[in-house]
Amino acid sequence: MRYIPSMCLYDPFATTGKSRGSGVDPGPAMRRIALLFFALLAVLLLTSCSESADRPLRIGTKSWLGYEPLFLARDRGHMDERLVHLVEYPSASEVLRALRNNAIDGAALTVDEVLLLAADGLAPRILLVMDISNGGDAILGQPGIGRIGQLEGHRVGVESGAMGAYVLSRALEKNGMTSADVTISSLDAHEHEAAFHNKEIDAVVTFEPILSKLLEGGAVKLFDSSQIPGEIVDVLVLRQDVVDKQRDSIRHLLAGWFDALDFLHTHPDAAASSIATRLPISSEQVLAALQRMRFPDLAENRKLIGGRLPELSKPTQRLMQLMRAHQLLPQDVDPTTLFTDGPLQAVGR
């Protein structure tokens, strides 16, 4: 049974027609006007509450292999769109904008993006670690550029969100460089391929499935997330008010996610074939790309985000400090406030 706020049960006809405490009867005409007003108000309240309770949970995503188990669950019939609706956006910046504007209830994001939301005053809550990148994010150069040091003075395409800037800053830092040593071109993810092939940029910070396509076309890998292990983590985030109101839909979403992971592990070829129908890469490329990321199971997830001090809070703290040092985050965030493990604990019950 869904929870209905007490305001939804308000009965405007439970009072008399007299003004409270005055003893004066306003008369039949005024009573009719008052009754009509309260009747309309009751209809609006009930409609609002019904829509809040009955509409599906709206989850924003972008094209990234690590989010594909969501669509795998949906396509296999393990995620009912009457309960969970997946909304695809062309870039991370569009997903963040939608979340800030309440156009969606939650999103698949990287931890650095969650920190940005929290620093902006929102109340994002991490309730699932979706994947950990281990090579799935990379910097690729044009043929003839073989190392990060050769990017000095060259144009590097970077998505406008924090993730691309973070990967680039870490790569430059490890090679004794700063962002001042390169020319940054802001590019949304759907522009990466064309800009690279047309030589509008000399290198690009990108991710799967674009990564596999560019490598196949002759791009040179200069840096990837395996060189910064544990730093690129994708999570499922909801607004706190949604966590409190849509528990059944959230439980359904999480159960569907773990069902998809089970299928991915037990039937990798069939899963890759299904994923390849959505992404612009072959099933063989999907299988190869999946080796560059890790999907924590339910038990590991409970360790990562559960308890008084979640395991993920320490790397999140380090990430925050790095972002602050590189001026990628406007203010400090308390990582321990970002996690909620209640929904995970309810999975399987």
N, C-alpha and C positions, 0 to 999 in steps of 0.2 A: 504493500500500500504506500503510495507516495505521500510525502509530508506536505500538508497544505498550511501555510501561515495562518495564524488566527485571524488576521485582518480579512482574509478571504471569506470567513464565516460570519462577518458582521451583518446583523439584521437591523436595517433602518426602521423597521416597523415595530420594534420591541419597546419603543417609547411612546408616550402620549402626545397628543397634539398641543399640549400647553407648554409655554416657555418654562424652562427649568427654574423653579424658585419664584416665579412671578405671580402664579395663580391667575394669569390673564389668558383667556382663550383667544387665539389670533383670528378665529373665524374659519368657516368652511373653505373659502377661496384660498386663504393662505395655507391651510392644511393640505389642500390638494396640490398646491405648488411645491410645498415642502416634500410631500410624499413622492411626487414626480421626480424631484431633484435627487432624493435618496435612492429611488429605484434605478435611475440612470447611473448614479455613482456605484451602486451595488453591481450592476451589469458590467461596468468598466473594470471594477476590482476583480470580479470573478473571471472575466475574460483574460485579464492580465495574468492572474495566477494560473489559469488553465494553460495559457501559452507557455509560461515559464516552466510548468511541470511537464507538458506533453511534447514540446519541441525537441528535436534531437540535439545531442551534444555536438557542437560544431568545432572541428579540429583542423587547424590550418597547417599545410605542409608545402614544401617545395620539392623539386625533383632532386632526389638524393637516394642512392641505393640503400642507405641505412634506414630509410623510412618505408621502404617497400613492403616489409611484413604487414604494415597496416592495410595496404591494398590487397596483399595476398589473402589476408583474413577476410576482407570484404568479398573478394572474388570467389573464395571457397565457401561462402555462405556462413561464415563464423562472425560476421559483424553486420548486424541488422541496421540498415540506413534509417529506420524509424527511430533508432536509439542513438546512433553515431553517424554523423555526416562528415565526410572528409572533403575539405576545401583546398584545392591546389592553387598556388600562386607562383608567378614566374621567378621570384627572388626572395631571399631572406628579408630584405628591407620591406617588401610588400607584406610578408607574414607579420612582421613586427608592427607595421602600421595598422593592420587589421586588428591585431590584439589590443593595441593601445586605444583603438576606436570602438572596442567592444563589438566588432563585426563577427568575431569568433570567440569561443569560450576558452580555447586552449590551442596549443601549437606544439609541433615538433621543432625543437631549437637546439643550438649548441649552448653550452654552459655560459660562454662569454656573452651570448645574447640575453640569457636570463639575468646575468649581472647588470647589463645595461637597463633592462626593464626595471629591476629593483632599484637601481640608482635614480631612475626617473620618477620614483614614488609609487610604482605599481606594486601589487602584491602577488608575484608569480610563485607558484608552488610546484616543485619538482616531485612527481609521483612515480616516475619510471625512468631508468637508464635504458635507452633504446640500443645504442651501439657505441663502441669505442673505436675511433679511427686508428688504424695501424698501417698507414700508407695510402688510405683512401682520399686524403687531401694532399695536394702537391703543387709545386711550382714547376712549370714546364717552360723550356726555352726553345727558341727557333734553332734549327740545325746550324751548327757552327758556334753555338753558345753551350759550353760544357760544364760550367760551374757557376755558383752564385756570384763569385767575385767578378765575373765578366759582365754582370748586369750594370756595373757603374756607368751612369749617364744614359742608360737605356730605358725604354718605355715598358712598364709592367702593368698589365691589366689586373684590376682587383675589384671584386664585388664591393658595393657600397656599405654592406654590413660589417660588423666587427670581426667576423671570422677570417675573411681574407686579409684584412689589415693585421690581424694577430699572427697568422701563419707567416706572412711576409716579414713582420718585425722580428719574429723568432729566427727565421732563416738568416736575415741580415745580421742580427746580433751574433749568431754563431759563427759568422764569417767576418766579424770585426767591422761591420758597416751599419749605417742607419738609413732611415727612409729618405734622408736628404741626398743620399748617393744615387737615387734612382728617380725617374719621372713616373709618377703614378697616374694611370688612366682609369677612371671609374667605369666599370662595365658590369651590367647585370649578367647573371649566369647564362641566360639564353643568347647573349652576345659574344660569349667567349670563343666559340668555334670560328665564327665568321671573321672576327677581328684577328684571330691568330692566323687563319689561312690566308687572309688578305694582307698579312704583314703590317697591320696597323699598330701592332704591339710586338715587342721583342720577347716577352715572356708573359705568362699568365698564372695567377693563383687560382686553381680550379679543383674539382672534385668529381667523384663518380656520379653519373656515367660519362661525363664529358672527358674525364681523365683518360679512360680507356680508348675512346675514339681518337683523341689527339695523339696519344702514344702510337696507335696503329698507323696514323698518318705521318709519322716521322718526327714528332716532337721529342725533345730530350728532357728527361727528368733531372731536375737540379736539386730538389729537396722534397721530402715528404714527411707525413706525420709520424712515421716510424722513428724518426730522429728526435721526436719530442713525445715519447710514450706517455699515454695517460692524460695528455693535455687537451686533446680534441675529443670531447664527449658530447653525444647527442642525447637529449632528454625530452620527455613529454611533460609539458607544463600546463597547468590550469590556473585560472584566477581563483583566489581563495573562496569567493562567494559561490563559485560553481562547484567546488569541492564539497561544500556543505549542502548543496541543493540537489545535485543529480547523481546520487550515489549508485543507483541501479545502473544507469547508463555508463558510469565510470567503471563499475565492476565488469560490465559486458565488454567494454573496450579493452580492458587489461586481459581478460580471459581470451578474447580473440587474438590479441597480440601474442600471447604465449602459445596458443594453438598453432599460429603461423610459424613461430620459431621451431616448434616440434616438427612440423611438416618440412621446414627448410633443412633440418638436420637429418631427418629420416628418409626424405625423398628429394635430395638436392637437385637432381636433373629435372624432375617435374616442376619443382619450385622455380628453378632458373628459367625454364621454358615459359612459365606463367609470367614471371617478372619481365622477361624479354619482350613480351607483347606490349608492355607499357613504355619501356625505355628504348632509346635508339641504339641499342647494342644487342649482339647475339647472345644466346643462352650460354655459349662457351665463354664469352667475355664476362657475363654475369658471374659465372662460377669462379673465374680468375679474380674478378674484383672483390668477391666475397671473402677471399683469402686476405684481403687488406683491411678487414674490420672484424670486430668481435661483438657478439650479441650476448650480454649477460642473461642467464636464466632467472627464474623466480627466486631461487635461494640466494644467488649472488646479488640480485637486486635488493633483497631485504637487508643484506649486509651493507650495501652501498648507500642506501638512503634511510635505513631504519635506525632506531635507537636514539639515545640522547645525543650522541656524537656520531653521525653517519660517516662511513669511511670516505665518501665522496666530499665531505666538508673540507678535509685537509688539502687535497689537490685544488679544490675550488678556491680556497684561501690563497694558495700559491698563484693561481691564475689571476685572481683579483689584484694581487700585488704586482704581478708582471704587467697587467693592463694599466694599472695606475702609473707604474714607472714609465710606460711608453705612451702615456697620455691618451689611452683608449677608453678610460672610465673616468667620469667626472668626480666621483666621490666613493668613499669606502662603503662596502656592503657587509653586513654580518651574514656569512654563509649558512650559519646554523638556522637562520629563519627561513631558508628557502625550501626546506624539505618537509614532506608530509608522507608518512608511510601507512596511514590508515587504510587507504584503498588497496594497497598491496597485501596487507595482512588479511583483507577480506576475500582475496582471490582464492578459489579452491574450496571455500566453505559451502 
